[in-house]
Amino acid sequence: MENINASVKGIKDLDYKLKVTYEKALKNDTFKELVSSINLNDKFLMKYTSKLEDASLEYKNCKNCKGLAMCKNVVNGYCYLPLVDGEKLNFSYVACKYKNKNIKDTKYQKNVTSIDIPKEIKEARIKDIYTDDNSRKDVIKWILKYVKDYKNNNIGKGLYLHGNFGCGKTYLISALFNELAKDGVKSVIVYFPEYLRSLKSSYGSSSNDEFKEKYNEVKYAKLLLIDDLGAESVTSWSRDEILGSILQYRMQEGLPTFITSNLNEKELQEHLSLTTTNRLERVKAVRIIERIKQLTEDIEMIGENNRK
């Protein structure tokens, strides 16, 4: 009997403590506002006082927030809130209005596969392109025309865009791809030096599935940007079996291909020759350049280095 009485007393003490803590929390206006919106009685809600206090803090942050950059919550763009499920109370992270807008506005980015590309490049937009530099004007005109033509099903050659380091070549073409992505056009952007290293690490393993997946994703891309061609360490394998094979297939199938490089076509040919004394290697390099010419138009862009 004593054990039963002790248990009953313990339950009463716990209920009392929960009630005191809950009533104290109700003195906070934000907490009170939050629990008032929940269609459950106080006796039930007081069991969740601690979680409700956490939720009320995030709820208050959201009420005073002006955008994602100002978010003070644990998970950026989300608010930890109570959700009524019948007679149960669950807690979950719910996207705020700014996050929902961001998700909607950037949904098109799922159509662009980026391999080893910085976030800034992934989020490139035509409307954000810097236009004050005269060296960019020809390229920007070309890009705007390409977007218009592509949307009218007039799909022409891609672009071999070369110029000095950091002048924004990759950003411009990424902005083009993102613009077309809004219409559901899928594309792939690959930083070529790192791509080769990744391929090599998966080549010749017990299962070549990983290698094939990486290789085919680039080879068959509806739109492709090979970024920073000429910055890689050239081998016969990377030139002939990877680059040459990809370009040959895309040339045969008429798949739009874009390339950025710090080298013009003549310099790239020297880079791909491996050696200046072996005639066969030079011939193979020339073949690569001829495929590039078949696939792309050539534009040089010399501008300010934006990565200083």
LOKOLTOR-35040 format. One record per residue (C-alpha): z, y, x; residue in three letters. Coordinates in steps of 0.05 Angstrom, whole numbers, padded with zeros to 5 digits. Example, Ala and Ser with C-alpha at 12.3 -4.5 7.8 and 13.67 -1.06 7.14 Angstrom:
# LOKOLTOR-35040
w v u drenkol
00156 -00090 00246 Ala;
00143 -00021 00273 Ser;
END
This chain:
# LOKOLTOR-35040
w v u drenkol
00000 00000 00000 Met;
00017 00047 00058 Glu;
-00052 00035 00088 Asn;
-00086 00053 00022 Ile;
-00044 00116 00014 Asn;
-00060 00136 00086 Ala;
-00134 00126 00073 Ser;
-00132 00167 00009 Val;
-00093 00222 00045 Lys;
-00144 00221 00102 Gly;
-00202 00229 00053 Ile;
-00167 00287 00018 Lys;
-00154 00321 00085 Asp;
-00226 00313 00105 Leu;
-00250 00340 00039 Asp;
-00204 00399 00047 Tyr;
-00229 00415 00117 Lys;
-00301 00410 00094 Leu;
-00286 00457 00036 Lys;
-00252 00508 00081 Val;
-00309 00506 00132 Thr;
-00361 00512 00077 Tyr;
-00326 00571 00042 Glu;
-00319 00606 00109 Lys;
-00394 00596 00122 Ala;
-00409 00626 00053 Leu;
-00382 00693 00077 Lys;
-00446 00698 00118 Asn;
-00499 00731 00074 Asp;
-00557 00692 00105 Thr;
-00521 00625 00097 Phe;
-00504 00643 00024 Lys;
-00576 00662 00009 Glu;
-00602 00598 00039 Leu;
-00554 00551 00001 Val;
-00566 00590 -00064 Ser;
-00639 00569 -00060 Ser;
-00619 00495 -00059 Ile;
-00612 00463 -00127 Asn;
-00551 00421 -00108 Leu;
-00477 00433 -00121 Asn;
-00428 00460 -00070 Asp;
-00388 00396 -00067 Lys;
-00450 00360 -00042 Phe;
-00474 00416 00004 Leu;
-00408 00424 00040 Met;
-00421 00357 00074 Lys;
-00480 00390 00110 Tyr;
-00445 00455 00130 Thr;
-00460 00449 00204 Ser;
-00535 00434 00194 Lys;
-00540 00489 00142 Leu;
-00510 00538 00191 Glu;
-00562 00519 00242 Asp;
-00616 00527 00189 Ala;
-00590 00594 00167 Ser;
-00595 00621 00238 Leu;
-00668 00602 00242 Glu;
-00679 00627 00171 Tyr;
-00652 00695 00191 Lys;
-00697 00696 00253 Asn;
-00757 00683 00209 Cys;
-00739 00739 00160 Lys;
-00740 00790 00216 Asn;
-00799 00762 00255 Cys;
-00865 00800 00264 Lys;
-00907 00745 00297 Gly;
-00908 00682 00340 Leu;
-00897 00722 00404 Ala;
-00830 00746 00375 Met;
-00806 00677 00351 Cys;
-00733 00663 00370 Lys;
-00728 00594 00340 Asn;
-00721 00529 00379 Val;
-00792 00508 00364 Val;
-00841 00566 00367 Asn;
-00873 00579 00299 Gly;
-00827 00532 00261 Tyr;
-00763 00540 00222 Cys;
-00709 00487 00215 Tyr;
-00698 00483 00140 Leu;
-00664 00439 00087 Pro;
-00711 00402 00041 Leu;
-00688 00371 -00024 Val;
-00712 00301 -00037 Asp;
-00685 00280 -00105 Gly;
-00610 00278 -00095 Glu;
-00616 00277 -00019 Lys;
-00618 00334 00031 Leu;
-00664 00327 00091 Asn;
-00675 00376 00148 Phe;
-00743 00387 00180 Ser;
-00782 00438 00221 Tyr;
-00829 00476 00175 Val;
-00887 00519 00201 Ala;
-00880 00593 00186 Cys;
-00935 00637 00157 Lys;
-00956 00660 00226 Tyr;
-00960 00589 00252 Lys;
-01000 00567 00191 Asn;
-01049 00624 00202 Lys;
-01054 00606 00276 Asn;
-01068 00533 00259 Ile;
-01122 00554 00209 Lys;
-01153 00605 00256 Asp;
-01156 00557 00315 Thr;
-01175 00494 00278 Lys;
-01246 00499 00305 Tyr;
-01219 00487 00376 Gln;
-01213 00413 00359 Lys;
-01288 00410 00363 Asn;
-01286 00429 00437 Val;
-01262 00377 00486 Thr;
-01237 00410 00550 Ser;
-01225 00369 00613 Ile;
-01181 00403 00665 Asp;
-01195 00472 00636 Ile;
-01143 00528 00633 Pro;
-01115 00550 00566 Lys;
-01146 00619 00572 Glu;
-01215 00587 00577 Ile;
-01202 00540 00519 Lys;
-01185 00599 00474 Glu;
-01243 00644 00496 Ala;
-01274 00684 00439 Arg;
-01339 00724 00437 Ile;
-01303 00784 00406 Lys;
-01256 00787 00466 Asp;
-01312 00788 00518 Ile;
-01306 00846 00566 Tyr;
-01370 00886 00558 Thr;
-01359 00947 00603 Asp;
-01386 00911 00665 Asp;
-01461 00921 00668 Asn;
-01470 00856 00707 Ser;
-01450 00818 00644 Arg;
-01499 00851 00595 Lys;
-01558 00803 00606 Asp;
-01513 00742 00600 Val;
-01479 00768 00537 Ile;
-01546 00783 00504 Lys;
-01569 00713 00522 Trp;
-01506 00682 00493 Ile;
-01510 00721 00428 Leu;
-01583 00702 00420 Lys;
-01568 00629 00435 Tyr;
-01513 00626 00382 Val;
-01560 00657 00330 Lys;
-01618 00611 00348 Asp;
-01574 00549 00349 Tyr;
-01547 00565 00280 Lys;
-01619 00571 00256 Asn;
-01633 00502 00286 Asn;
-01675 00532 00342 Asn;
-01642 00494 00399 Ile;
-01669 00514 00467 Gly;
-01649 00503 00539 Lys;
-01579 00513 00564 Gly;
-01559 00560 00620 Leu;
-01549 00554 00695 Tyr;
-01501 00612 00705 Leu;
-01485 00627 00777 His;
-01450 00683 00813 Gly;
-01388 00703 00851 Asn;
-01320 00672 00843 Phe;
-01278 00697 00785 Gly;
-01330 00739 00749 Cys;
-01320 00703 00682 Gly;
-01377 00653 00680 Lys;
-01337 00596 00649 Thr;
-01303 00643 00599 Tyr;
-01370 00667 00572 Leu;
-01398 00598 00559 Ile;
-01332 00573 00531 Ser;
-01335 00632 00482 Ala;
-01405 00610 00462 Leu;
-01381 00538 00450 Phe;
-01321 00562 00410 Asn;
-01366 00605 00366 Glu;
-01410 00545 00350 Leu;
-01348 00501 00340 Ala;
-01331 00543 00279 Lys;
-01393 00512 00247 Asp;
-01370 00442 00267 Gly;
-01412 00436 00331 Val;
-01377 00390 00380 Lys;
-01379 00404 00455 Ser;
-01348 00383 00521 Val;
-01326 00428 00579 Ile;
-01312 00392 00644 Val;
-01286 00420 00710 Tyr;
-01333 00380 00754 Phe;
-01293 00371 00818 Pro;
-01232 00344 00781 Glu;
-01275 00303 00735 Tyr;
-01305 00266 00795 Leu;
-01236 00252 00823 Arg;
-01214 00225 00756 Ser;
-01276 00181 00750 Leu;
-01267 00154 00820 Lys;
-01195 00135 00807 Ser;
-01216 00093 00747 Ser;
-01278 00063 00778 Tyr;
-01279 -00010 00798 Gly;
-01212 -00026 00765 Ser;
-01201 -00093 00731 Ser;
-01224 -00061 00667 Ser;
-01277 -00006 00669 Asn;
-01262 00017 00598 Asp;
-01228 00080 00622 Glu;
-01285 00097 00668 Phe;
-01337 00085 00614 Lys;
-01300 00127 00564 Glu;
-01295 00186 00612 Lys;
-01367 00180 00634 Tyr;
-01397 00171 00565 Asn;
-01358 00228 00535 Glu;
-01394 00275 00583 Val;
-01462 00240 00583 Lys;
-01470 00239 00508 Tyr;
-01438 00306 00490 Ala;
-01476 00346 00438 Lys;
-01464 00408 00480 Leu;
-01441 00403 00552 Leu;
-01414 00452 00604 Leu;
-01410 00426 00675 Ile;
-01363 00477 00705 Asp;
-01362 00496 00779 Asp;
-01417 00451 00803 Leu;
-01422 00457 00878 Gly;
-01347 00461 00889 Ala;
-01341 00385 00893 Glu;
-01343 00341 00955 Ser;
-01412 00309 00950 Val;
-01424 00236 00961 Thr;
-01486 00195 00945 Ser;
-01446 00162 00889 Trp;
-01424 00227 00856 Ser;
-01494 00258 00863 Arg;
-01539 00200 00844 Asp;
-01497 00154 00800 Glu;
-01457 00207 00763 Ile;
-01489 00276 00763 Leu;
-01561 00252 00769 Gly;
-01552 00199 00715 Ser;
-01519 00248 00667 Ile;
-01572 00301 00677 Leu;
-01629 00250 00671 Gln;
-01604 00224 00604 Tyr;
-01592 00293 00576 Arg;
-01661 00316 00598 Met;
-01693 00256 00564 Gln;
-01654 00266 00500 Glu;
-01661 00342 00498 Gly;
-01585 00353 00498 Leu;
-01565 00425 00512 Pro;
-01532 00429 00580 Thr;
-01496 00488 00612 Phe;
-01475 00494 00685 Ile;
-01433 00545 00722 Thr;
-01433 00551 00797 Ser;
-01418 00598 00854 Asn;
-01483 00575 00885 Leu;
-01554 00593 00867 Asn;
-01604 00536 00860 Glu;
-01627 00539 00932 Lys;
-01555 00538 00957 Glu;
-01538 00482 00910 Leu;
-01596 00441 00936 Gln;
-01569 00448 01007 Glu;
-01500 00429 00982 His;
-01527 00366 00949 Leu;
-01570 00345 01009 Ser;
-01509 00319 01046 Leu;
-01546 00330 01111 Thr;
-01604 00374 01132 Thr;
-01636 00320 01177 Thr;
-01644 00262 01128 Asn;
-01708 00271 01089 Arg;
-01689 00220 01035 Leu;
-01623 00257 01020 Glu;
-01661 00323 01014 Arg;
-01710 00291 00965 Val;
-01653 00266 00922 Lys;
-01622 00335 00921 Ala;
-01689 00365 00900 Val;
-01692 00316 00842 Arg;
-01625 00341 00817 Ile;
-01648 00413 00821 Ile;
-01712 00395 00783 Glu;
-01671 00364 00727 Arg;
-01627 00426 00724 Ile;
-01690 00469 00718 Lys;
-01715 00426 00661 Gln;
-01648 00432 00625 Leu;
-01630 00505 00636 Thr;
-01650 00576 00644 Glu;
-01627 00611 00708 Asp;
-01584 00674 00705 Ile;
-01545 00705 00762 Glu;
-01482 00745 00747 Met;
-01448 00784 00802 Ile;
-01386 00819 00776 Gly;
-01315 00839 00789 Glu;
-01267 00783 00810 Asn;
-01219 00779 00751 Asn;
-01174 00729 00785 Arg;
-01147 00776 00838 Lys;
END
